[in-house]
Amino acid sequence: MKRNSSWMKQAIVLLLCIVFVGSVTPSAFGKERKNALPQPELSLYSSSAIVYDASNGRILYEKNKDEKRYPASLTKMMTVYAALQLEEDDNREIVLDEVMFRGLYEENASMAGFAVGETVRFKDLIYGAMLPSGAEACQALAIATKGSVEEFVAEMNRQAEQLGMTHTHFVNTSGLHDDDHYTSAGDMLLLLEAALQDERFLEAYGTDVFVTAGNEVHPYGVELSSTRLSELEALGIPEDFFEGSKTGFTTEAGKCLATSTWDDDVHLLYVGMLAEGDYYTHDHFADAYTALTYFKEHYENKVLYQKGDLIADLSIKDSLHRSAGTFYASEKIALYVPQSITAKQIKKSVEPLASLQAPYQKGDTLAKVAFTYEDLYLGEMALNAHQDIDAHPFLYILFSIWWWMSDSLVRLLVIAMIVYMLIWCLHRYRRKKRRRKSYRSALLYQRQKR
């Protein structure tokens, strides 16, 4: 009995050890980030502003980027963006009715110059919303694509949610003031970045003057001019400095601007909001010019990898593909940093997952390359699987079972059952062994007795 008690104690200790080993959580991906590169001190009129390096996915400067702001006519970027997702035919003809103008004159909304009853193209409305900031063009786009302004505004909010605009809520298509119609500079930048991926949006955004198709009301079309032309002229800024822009203004929103420019092959985006002023002041454009000029004069691209350079050679356990963890630069890879930092001073650290083990699907992140300068974090680049990475069949089955058991409670229960079965089998084996020994002893005794 003592022997059995001791054996059971050993089994319980073994069970506890295996349970605790099975529940260990793997170390978190990556390392704790060091201090980021300090941002410059810029003197801006705008209460909120953000400068973003879209080529490398890095915020270069921010000022109250998540603070609640009223977007005014920056709203029309979302109106146009959402409409473009809903309608592919730029030449679709739309008859403008009174509903599309309802309430706009009473609110003294900015207008593009369209008239009730005329037939225009979908493309004409896009440019009417973007260049002169026409509110009637916005409501016409809403009704033409979703049947009503209310349904279209719901679509705007759905698009905002998909883009991760967590500080945004729309209640109209034009940006007329409403306390429940708000956003942030950071959210507007998310919208601008997404919208610039659409070629039709980009074309309208960057156009200075556009003439609509002629019709029965306007035989020679309507000439639409961008609101930025007078701003640039007043400040003496070259017309080709900005790639394009969308402006906005109400008393509550102040002067707002979303714009962008290029510094060689680096795409710089800017959003500024709540600059004090009126229709005749230009502080929002002055801010954009100040911020973007700073980075053009003080930053430049530093080449980290030339095309064909080896980036990393990762060891992936159980993989059937030996080269699956080898990464080469498919094109030149550079980082936009202050001119005083040389490429040789930028440290490149490959940070793989805590445990790289096949299988993986194409596109899965296997590691990241972190770029640092001294103790400053500059940015990072993901290394994603460029193909499906299969595992050895037998190992794949074991891995799949373990993945299914990734839930801690399930894993503990399964491990406990396995250990119990092992203990039970061991106990049965010992009992049988003792019985055979007793049987042999009895048989030997009978033979000796004879």
N, C-alpha and C positions, 0 to 999 in steps of 0.2 A: 504493500500500500504506500509505503514511504517512497519507493522507487517511482510509482505512478505519479505521486504528488510532485516530486522533483521534475519529472519529465513534463508535466503539464505547465509548471512554472516557466520552464525553458521555452515551451511552445508559445506561451502568452507574450513573453519578452520578444520572441522572434516576430510574432504578429504585429506588435506595436511598432517595432523598428521598420517593418515593411510598410505599414500604413503611413508613418510619418515621412518616409522617403518618397512614397508615391504622391504625397500631397504638396511637395515642395513646389513653389511657384518659380518659373524660370525668370531670370533677370530681365529687366525692362530693356526695350530696344534703345540703342544709342546711349550717349552720355549726357550728363547735365551740361547745359550750354554755358559758355563763359559770356562775359560782357560783350554786348554788340558794339559795333563801330559807332562812336558818338555822332549824332547828327549835328549839322551846322546850325548856328544861331542866325536865323533869318528874321528880318524886320518886315512883317507883313500886316496889312490892314485887315485881312480876313480873320475871323474868329476861329474858323476851322480850316485846315488845309492838309493836303497829303501829296507827296511826290512819290511815284512808284516806278521802279525799273521793271517794265513788263517783259523784257528780254530774259531776265534772270529771276523774276518773281520775288523781288525784294523791295520793301518799303525803305526809301532813302531819307524821307523826312515826314514827320507827322506833327500835327498840332490840333488837339481836341478832335481827333478823327471820329470818335464814337459818340460825341455829344449830339443831342437832339437838335436838328436844324430843319427849317422849312425849305423845300427845294425850289419853290417858284417854278419857272419854266424848264428847269432841269428835269422836271417830271416828263417832259415831252420826249426825252431820250427813251424812257421806258415805253411810252405810248408807241413810238416808232418801232422800237425793238420788238415789242409784243405783236404789233400789226404785221411786221415782216415774217414772224414765225407762222402767222395764220394765213397769209396770202402770198402765193408764188408768182401770180400773173401781174407784172407791173403795168400792163396795158389794159387791165380790167376797167371798164367804164362804170362810173358811179354817178348817179343823179343826186345832186345836193338838194335836200328838202328843208323845210323850216325847222324840223326837229333838230337838225344838225347845228343850227345857230341859236337854239333856245338858251336864253339866260346870259349869253356872252356879251351882248351890247350893254345890258343892264349892269354887268360887272366890270365894264370898261376893259375887257380882255383884249390882248393884242390879236390882231387879225391879219390874215395873209392877203385878203382882197378878193376872195371868191364870192359868188353871188348865189342866192337862192334860185333853184331851177336850172342851173347850168350843169352840163355833163363834163366831168373831169376824169382823168385816169388815176388809178391807184398811186402811181408814181408821182403825179402832181401833188397829191395830198401829203406824201412823205416829205417832199421838198418844201411844201407849204408849212409843215409843222417844224421842220428843222431850221430853215433859213430865216424867215421873218417871224418865226415862232407863232404861227397862226393857230388860235384856239379852235376856229371852225374846222380846220383841217384835222385836228385831233379828234373832235367829236364825230366827224364824218368817217374817219378811219375806224373808230370804235363801233359805230352802228353798222358800217359796211361789213365788218369782219365777225362781229359777235351778236348783232341784232339790236343791241341796246348799250348805252353807256355803262349801266350798272353791271351787265355781264362782262363787259370789257375790263372794267376796273377790277372785277374779281380775277380776271385773267392776269392783269398786271401784278396783283398781289401774289398769285401763284408763281409767276415768273420770278418775282423778287425772292420768294421762299426758296426756289430751286437754285438761285444764284448765291444763297447764303446771306441775303440782306436782312439781318436780324433786327436792325434798328429802323425798319422802314414800314410805312403803311400808307397806301394811296386811297383817296376817296373821289378823285376826279382825274380827267385825262390831261388837263392843261397846267395844273399847278396853282390855280386860283386859291387864295388862302383859305385854309380850314385848320382849326386847331388839331384835328385828327388826321391831317395829311402831313406826314413828317418823314425824315430820313436822317442820314448822317453823311459826312464827307467820305468816310470809309466805305459806306454802302454805295454811294454814287460812283466811287472808283471801281467797285466790283461790277457795277452795271456798265460803266464805260469800257472796261477791259473786255467784257463779254460781247458788247455791241460792236466793238471794232473788229471782231472776228467775222462779222457779217459783211460781205463785200458791198451789198446794196446800202447798208447803213453807212459804211466808211465813205462811199462815194458821195452821199448826200451831206455827211458831216464835213467833208473837205471842200465842198463846192462854195464858191463865192457868189455866183449869179446863175440863176436857172430860169428859163422861160417855159411855161407850161404849154401844152398843146392847144391850138386854137379851137374855139367852139362857137356856138350860136350867140353866146353872151360876150365872149372875148375873142373875136376873130383872130387876133394876133397873139393870143395867149396872155398870161399874166407874168410880168417880170418879178421874180422873187430874189431879194438880195440878203446876204447873210448879215446878221446884226453885228458881227465882229469887224466889218470893214471900217466903219466910222470910229470904232474904238482904237484900232491899230493906227489909223491916220492921226487921231488926236494925240497919241503917245509917241508917234514917230517910230513904231515898231515895224520892221520889214514884213510885208504881207506873207512871205514864205517862211517866217519863223515858226508859226504854228501849223501843225498838220491839218487841223480843223478845230471846231469848238461848238459848244452849246452854252448859251448864256441864260440867266434867269434873274428876275427882280420883282419883289413886292416889298412893301414897307416892312413887313414882319420878317421876310427872308433876307433882306439886304441884297447886295450884289453877289451873284453866284456865277461860277464858271467851271465848266469841265472842258479840258483841252489836252493836247499832247504835242510832242515834237520828237525829232530824231537827233541823236548825237552819234554820227556815223551809223553804226549798225545797232545802236542801243535805243530802244523805244521807251521814251519817258512820258508818263501820264501824270496829269495834275488835276486836282479838284480843290476849289476854294469856295467857302460859303460864309455868308453873313459879314461881308465887308460893308461898312457904313457908306451911304451915299444915296444918290437919286439917279434919274435917267441921264443926267448930264455929267456924272462922275465916272471915272474909269479905273478905280482902285483895284477891282478884281482882275483886270488884265495886267495892271502894273505888278500885282503880286505874282501872277503866273510867270511873267517875264523875268522878274527878280529871282524866283526860285529855280526856274529851269535854266536860266543863264548861269547861275552859280554852279550847277552840276556840270554844265557844258564846259565851263572854264576850269574847274578844279578836279573833275573825275575823268577817267578814261578806262577803256577795256584792257585788261591784262590777260594775255593768252596763257592758259594753264595747260591745255592739251592741244597738240596739233592733230589733224585728221590721221587716224591710224595708230596713234599712241596707245600703249597699254594703260588702262586705268586700274584694273584689278583682276586678280586671278583667285577666285574664291573656291574653296574646297567644299563640295556638297556631298554629304554622306548618302550612301545608298543610290546615287544617281547612275543611270545607265549611259548618260551622256558626259563624256570627259570634259568637253569644252563648254558645257552649259554655264559654268561660273566664270568664264573668261570674257572680259569686257574691253573693247577697243573704242576709241573715239570715232564716231561715224562722220564727224565734222569738227571744225575748230571750236573749242570750248574756252570761253573767256569769262572774266568776272569784272564788273564795273566798280572800281574802287578809286580812292583818292590818288592823284598822280604821284604823290610822294612814296607810295608803296610800289615796290617792284614785284614782278612775277616770282622771282626767286625767294622773296620774303614770305610768300603765301604758302603755308603748310597745308598739305593734303593728307587727310586721315581717313582711311577706309574703315567704316563701322558696319560689320555684318550683323545679321540677326544673331541672337544669343546662341542659337543652334540651327545650322543650315542642314536640313535633311529632306531629301526628296520624298514625295513628289511635289512639284509646283506647277502652276499654270502660267502660260505666257502673260506677262504684265505684272506678275506678283513682285513686290519689292523684296529684294534679297539683301540689299545693303545700301548705305548712304556714304557719300564722300563729303566730309566736312572740311570747309576751308577756314583757316584761322590766320591771323597776323598777330604775332606776339601773344598776348592774352585776350585778343579780341576775336569774336566770332563774326565771320564775314558772310557765310551762307553755306548751302549744302546742295548736293545733287543726288537724286535717287538712282540706284542701279536696279532696273527691273528685268526680270527674266525675258530674254528675247525669243524663247521657244518654250513649249511644254517640256517639263523635266520629269521624266518617268523614273520610277524606282524599280529595283529588282523585284520580280513578282512575289517571292516569299516575304521579303522585307516589307513590301508594299502592304501585304495583308496584315502583318503585325502592326505597321504604322497606322493603318486605317482603324484597327481595333483600338489602339491607344488614343487616336484622335476622337473616336466615339466616346471614349471614357474621359474626355477632357473636363467634363463637369466633375468637380472635386468630390461631391457626394457619391456619384456613380462610381468614380474611380476607387474610392475607399471601400464601398460595398463589394465591388468585384474583387479587389485585392484581398479583402477579408474572406470572401468565399473561397478564393484560390488557396489561401493559407489554411483555411479550415479543412479543405479537401486534402491538402498535403499532410496535415497533422493526422487526419482520420486514416489516410492510407498508411502512414508511418505506424500508427497505433495498431492497425489491423495486421501489418506485416510483423510487428514485434510479437503480437499475440500468437500468430500462426507459428512463428519461430519457436516461441516458448512451448507451444503444444507439441510440435515435432520433437523438440528436445525431451519433453516429458514422455512422449510415446516411445522414443528410442531407449530412454532410461528404463522404462517399464519392460520393454521387450528384452533388453539385456539382462534384467533381473530375472525374468522368467526362464531365460536360457541357462543362466547360471544355476538356478534352482533345480533344473532338470539334471 
